[in-house]
Amino acid sequence: MTSSAPLSSTASGPTVSSDPSDRRRWFALAIVMTAAFMDLVDVTIVNIAIPSIQEDTGASFSSIQWITAGYALAFAAGLITGGRLGDIYGRKRLFLIGIGGFTLASALCGFAVNPEMLVASRILQGGTAALMVPQVLSIVHATFPAHERGKVFGLFGAIVGLGAVSGPLLGALLTEWNIAGLEWRPIFLINLPVGIAGLLLGRKFITESKAPKALRLDLIGVVLVTLGMLMLIYPLTRGRELGWPVWGYVSMAGSLLVFLALVVFERSKARKDGSPLVELSLFQVKSFAAGIAVQLTFGIGLGIFFLVWTLYMQMGLGWSALRAGTTGVPFSIAVSFAAGISVQKLVPRFGRKVLQAGALLMVAGLLIYIWESDRYGMGITSWQMILPLVVMGTGMGLIVAPLTDMVLSEVPKEHSGSASGLINTVQQMGNALGLGLVAVVFFGSIDDRLAPPQVGPAFAEAFRHSLWWVAGVLAVIFLVMFALPARPQRQPEGGDEAGDAGGDAGVETAGADAGNAVVDEAGASGSDIAKSPALTS
């Protein structure tokens, strides 16, 4: 159960110990890292193929929107529950169920006969990803001894960066190649051999682990969390398409009452049996409460930026999917590079100032982008975008890698797993809120009755207008970061080994979740080009 458990056989196959002489743990690492990579790529790979999907299936604008939004919604709604299920029933077991379901859902996506089936399959894919993703680094923790984990988590950081770079490129290439006349379908079918191999090898090489103390699944908490998020995110996702109906505002307001009911129930649950879905005492920790505010606001800013950036390049400038995908490569490389030096070199020396410098760098990149877009107009080139994208990417890398560790640094170790789940969920909620605000900050400045020659300039102007909003959001983030600890505080080692394993796994999983969220947001909802007034008029 702990990282020093001996090699044993279970119903699901032999497990691998963290004994340095047992090299099979590296197979386990390859399996879970591949699964994580598959999830990261799947978020970004779809967006670039949206025009091909729309043309091939005749999907309505609503269906196109939900191909991406449905995945994100199911993923966000299931994260906390998925992590808790792994704690209770075994992380290996939930990982295998998740990767098996993800593979099946990918097949259903690839063989979808109509838009409705594709949307339903994407929702299933997001739900199964929510079972798989929270287990990844907890499994790594149970498999590797402490002295090897630095190298292992460095590898995971590289996987996050690689996923960010390769997703759009792979999606563009698979779509452009039109393999066997399948159009967009290979972007999903490529998951089948990878998922099947991961499922079979995972049964043999992955170590089983659970929470150090017995927990119960808080079913009422699960229902309240899921219902509250659906009531908030669904109207935001479909609001503009439906003309912002009254029921949408009622639903969003009602979600606040649901979350209030969740707070009341979770307090009662904690007193009753100590197994709440959400550990509310976490919000008494100043740095955690401030960090949650930063995560939420950061998600809003990224949700706005990446969507309007996609609209700007593909619909405003008329660029192909391949050109739009390759244009973002310098950004992804900058994020990966800065994330590495931020964690290893800068934060240990300068603390939260590194994160605040990242926010200021992102603002600087946005201002450069605004200036260049206005200066070069419709004739702007990909290479002219390199400077603002690298500056922005560097700033983002300085923030995303150490932020979760900074937020969790003063959280008691026994609650770190719950805290990491909350952080990732809040990031997803922030992203959804940002996507909803695009209707105001981007589409609100575009005339619904544009003539074709006016579409490009109108989109470019709306893009610049939106970037000012994102810059304002980042300025707020800079100020809120003053509430974070000056430097991450390391919890003293102590307690039983199993307890430490559970706590450390939660912290490390949180770091992975932060990486996932970045890629999620970087690829977020490019499909919302379908909401363009120019397309619907």
N, C-alpha and C positions, 0 to 999 in steps of 0.2 A: 504494500500500500504506500509506503514511503519510498524515497529514492534509493534506499539501500535494500529493498526487498530482494530476496533471492529469486533466481530463475525458477519459474514454476509453470505448471500447465493449468489452464482453465478451460471452461467450456468453449471459449472462443479462440483457443489456441495458446501456445506458450507465450509468456510475457518476457520482456527483456529487462534485466536489472541495469542499474547504473554502475555496475562494476566496470572499472576502466578496461579490464581484459575482455569484456563482452562487446565486441565490435558491432553486434547487430543493432545496438541502439542508434547507430548512424543510419541504418535503413529506416528505422522509425522516424528519425528526423527528416529524411528525404521524403517520406510519405506525407507527413503532416505539412511540411513546407510546400510540397506540390499541391496539396489540397488548398492551402491558403492562397497560393499563387493563382490557382484556378478560380477561386472566388473573386480575387482582386481584378483579374483580367475580365471576368464575365461582366462586371459592372461597367467597365469602360468600352468593351468590345462591341456592345449592342448599339450604343448611341451613334457610332459612326456609320452603321448599316441601316439606320432608320429610313432614309429615302428609298433604299432598295426594297425594304420590307413593305413600305407604303405602296410602291409601284407594283410589286408582285402580288400582294394580297388584296389590294383595293381597300385597305383598312381605313376606317374613318379617323378623323383627327382625335376623337376621344380614345379610340383603341390604341392609336400610336402613342398617345400620352401615357396610357396605362401599361404599355409594354415595359417602360422604365419605372414609372411611379408605383406600379403594383409590386414590383420586386422590392423597391426601397421601403414601401409601407410594411410589407410582410416581414422584411428583415428587421426593421426598427421595432416593430411590435413584439417580435419573438426573442430579442436578444437577452433580456433579463431572465425570461423563462428558460431559454436554452442553457444559459450558464448554470442556473439553479438545478435543472434536471441532471446536468453532468455531475454536479456536486453530490446529488442524492443517489443516482443510479449508476454512476461510473462514467468517466470522461471518454474512455475508449469506446464503450458501448454507444454513447450518444454521438461520438465522432463517426462511427461506422454507420449508424442510422442516418446521420446527416449527409455523409458523402454518398451513401447509396441513394437516398432520396434526391439529392442534388443531381446525380447522374441520370436518374429516371426522369426528373423534370427537364433536364437538358434534352433528352431524347424526345420528350413530348413537344418541347419547343421546336426542335429541328424538324419534326414530322407534322407540325400543326397544319391542319387542313383549312383553317379559317382564322381570322383575327381573334375571335372569341376564345378559341382553344389556345392560341398563343398567349393571350393575356392571362388566362387561368393557369397555364403552365409556368409563366413567369412569377406569378404569385406563389405557386408551390415551390419554385426554385428559391425565392427569397425566404420562405418559411424554413426550408431545409438548410439553407445557409446559416440561419440563426441557430440551428442545432449544432452545426459543424464548427463554425468559426470560434465561438467562445472556448472550445475545448483545446485548440491547437497548442497554445503555449503552456497550458496546464499539463498537457501530455509531455511536452518537452521537459518541463520541470521534474516530472515524476521519473523521467528516463535518464537525465544527466545530473551528475554531481555538481555542487556549487562552483567548483573551480573551473568547470568547462562551460558554464552558462554564458559568460561574457562573449566568448567566441560564437556560441550558438545564436545568441540574440543579435550579434552583429550580422550574422548571415541572414537572419530574418529581416533586418533593416534593408539589406541589399535586395531581398525578395520583394519587399514593398516598393522600392524604387523601380525594380525591373518590371513589376506589374503595372506601375503607372506609365512607364515608357512603352511597353509592348502592347498593352490593350488596344489603344487606338490604331497603332500600326498594324497589328494582326487583324483587327476588324476591317481596316481599309483594304489590306491585301487580299484577304479571303473573299471579300465582296467584289473587288476588282477582277480577281481571277475567275470568278464564276465557275468553280470546280464542278465538273460533270453537269453543268447547267442548273445547279442547285441554288444559284443566286446567293441569298443571305444565309441559307440554312447551315452551312459549315461552321458558322460562328458558334452555334450551339452543339453541333455534332462532334466538334473537336474535343468536347468534354468527355465523350463516351469512353474511349480507350483509357484516358487518364483516370477517370473515376472508377472504372472496373478494376484497373491495376491497383489503385489505392485501396479499394475495398478488400481485395484478396490479400494483398501484402500487409495491410493494416491489421487483419485478424491474426497474422502470424507474429508481427514484430512489435506492435505497440503495447506498452505497459498499461495495465488497468490501474486507476486510482480514483478515490472518492474523497469527499470532505472528511476531515479528522473526527468530526462528531456527527451523529445521526441528525438529519434534517427532514422536515416534511415539506411537501410542495404546497404552497399557499394558493389554492385554486381560486379563491375569491379575489386575492390580490392580482393574480394573472388576468382574470376577467376584467377587473377595474382598470388595470394598466392598459390592456389591449383596447377596451372600449373608449377610454379617454383619448388615446392616441388616434384611434380611428375618427372619433368625433372632431378632433382638431385638424388632422392632416387631410382627410377626405375632402372637406369643403375647400381647403386651400388649394388642393390639387385640381379640383374641377370647377372652382368658383368662377374663373373668367369665362371658361367655355360655356357655362350655363347662365352667364349674365349676373353673377353674384346674387343668387336668390336669397330671400329672407331666411329660409330654413338653414342656409349655410351659416349665417351669423348666429342663429339660435343654437345650432350644433356646436359651434366654436365656443360660445358662451357656456353652453351646457357641459362642455368638456372640463371647464374649471370646477364645476360642481362635482363631477366625477372624480377629479384629482383630489378635491377636498375630502370626499368620502373615502378615497384611498388612504389619505393621511390618517383619518380617524380610525379606520379599520386596522391599519398597520400598527398603530400605537397599541391598540387592544391586542393584536396578534403577538406583538413582542412581549407584552406582559403575561400573556396566557401560556405560550409554549416556546418562545425564543426563536421561532422560525418565520419571521416576516419576509416577504419577498423583497421589500425595500427597507433598509436599515435607516430610519429617520434620524437617529442620533448622529449620523454623519454630518448633518447640516449644522450641528453645533460647533463643528470645527471650522474656524474662520477661513482658512486657506481652501478647504474643500468647497464651501459655499461660494467663495469668490471664483474658484476654478470652474465650478459648474456654470456660473454666469459667463465666464470667458468662453467656455466650450460652446454654449448656446449661441452667443453673439458671433463667435468665429464661424460657426456653422451657417448662420444667416448670411454673413458676408460672402462666404465661399459659394453658397447656394445661388446667390445673385450673380456673382462673377462668372462662374463656369458656364452657366446657362446663356447669359447674354454674350459671352465670348464666342460660344458655338453659333449662336444666331448671327453674330456679326460676320464671322468668317464664311459660313456656308450660305446664308441667305442674303446678307448685306453685300459682301464682296463677291459672292458667286463662286467660291472656291470648291474644288472637288473634295470628296471625303479623304482621299489620300493626302492632298496638300494640307488640309486642316489638321490631319493627324500628325504629319511630320512637323508642322509648325510648332506644335506643343512639346516636341522632344527636348529643346533646351530648358524649358521650364521644369520638366520632370527630372532631368539630370541635375539641375541646380538644387531642387528639393532634396534629392538623395544625398548629394555631396554635403550640403549645409547641415542636414540632419545628422550625418556621421560626425562632423567636427563639433557640432553643438553639444551632443551628449558626451563625447569622449574628451574634448579639450576645453570648451568654453564655459559650459554651465558649472562644472566643478570649481572654476576660478571666479566667474563673474555672477553666477546665480541668475535671478530673475531679470537682471539687466539684459541678458542675452535675448530673452523672449520679448522684452520691450523694444530692443533694437530690431528684432524681426518684424514687429508691427510697424515700426517707422520705415523700415526698408520696403515693406509691402505698399505703404502709402506712397513712398517715392516712386516705386515701379508703376503704380496706378497713374500718378501725375505725368510721368514720362509717356505712358501709353496714351493718355488723353491728349497730350501735346502732339505726339506723332500722328495719331489718327486725324487730328484737325489739320496738321501741317501737310500731310501727304494725301489726305482724302481717299478717294476710291482707288488711287494708284499705289497705295501702300503695299509693300512686299513682305514676304515671310522673313527675309533677313533683317529688315528694318524693325521687326517685332522682337528680335532676339534680346536687345538690351532691356526693355521693360520686363520681358518674361523672365530673364535671368535674375534681375533685381528682385522681382516678386517671388520667384521660386526660392531664392536664397533666404529671403525673409520668412517665407512659409516653413522652410526647413529648420530655421532657428527656433520656430515656435512648436511645430507639431511633434518633434521627437521628444523634447524634454517636458512638454506641458503636462502630460498625464502623470509622470513621476513627480513633478512639482506639486500637482494637485493632491496626490496621494501621500506626500511625504509626511504629513502630520496625522494621517488617518491610522487608527489602531490596526495592527496587522490582522487581527481576527475579522475585521470588516472590509479588508481590501478587495476581496472578490465582489462583494455587493457594490462597493464604490466604483470598481472598474465597469461593471455592467451599467450603472447609472450614467457614468461619463459617456460611454458609447451611445446609449439611448438618447441622451441629451444632444449629442452631436447630430444624430440622425434627425431629431426633431428640429434643430436649428436649420439644418439643410432644407427640410420641408417648408419651414417658415420662409426661408430665403426664396425658394421657388415660388411660393405664393406671392411674395412681394414683387416678383418680377412683373406681375400683371400691372402693378402700380408704377414702378420706377422705369420700366422699359416700354411695355405696350401702352402705358398711359400717355406717352409722348408721341405715339404714332397714330396718324389718321387712318381710320378703318377703310377709307375709300381712296387708297393710293393708286395712281396709275403705275404700270410696270417700270417706267424710267425713274420714278421717284422712290422706289422701294429701297435701292441700295443706299442713297444718301440719307434717307429717313432712318434706316437701321443703324447707320454709322453715327448719326446724331444721338439716337436713343442709347447706343452703346456708351458714348462719352457721358451722357447724362447719368447712366446707371453707375459708371465708375466713380462719380462723385459721391453717390450714396455709399458705395463700398468703402471708400476712403473715410467717410464719416463713421462707419461702423468700426473700422480699425482704430480710429482715434479713441472711441469709447473703450475698446479692448485695452489699449495702451494704459488708460487711466485705471481700469478695473484691476489690471495686473499688479498695481501697487499693494493690493490686499494679499497677494501670494507671498509665501515665505521668501526671505532674501536668498536663501539657499535651501535645496532639498535636505530635509532632516532624515537621517538614516535611523530606522528603528533598531534598537539593540537586539542582537540575536539572543534568543532564550526560549524557554518553554520546550515542549517535546518536539521531536523531529517532525512528526506528522503535522503538528500545529504550524510550525515554521513553513513546512512545505505548502500548506494551504494558503498561508498569508503571502508568501513570496510568489506563488503561482498567480494569485490575484493581481499583485502589482505588475508582474510581467505580462499577464494577459491584458491588463489595461494598456500597457505600451503597445502591444500588438493591435488592440482595438483602435488606438489613436491612428496607427498607420493605415488600418483598414478604412477608417473614416475619411482620411485624406484622399485615398484613391477613390472611395465612393463619391466624394464631393467633386474630385477632379473630373470624374466621368459623369457627374450627375446630370441626368435629364437633358442631354442634348436633343433627345427626342421631342422636347417641347417646342422645337421649330414648327411643329404642326399647329401650334396655337397662334402663329403669326397672322395678324389681320390681313396682310397681303395675300396669304394663301387661302383664307376663308372668305374673302370678299368676292 
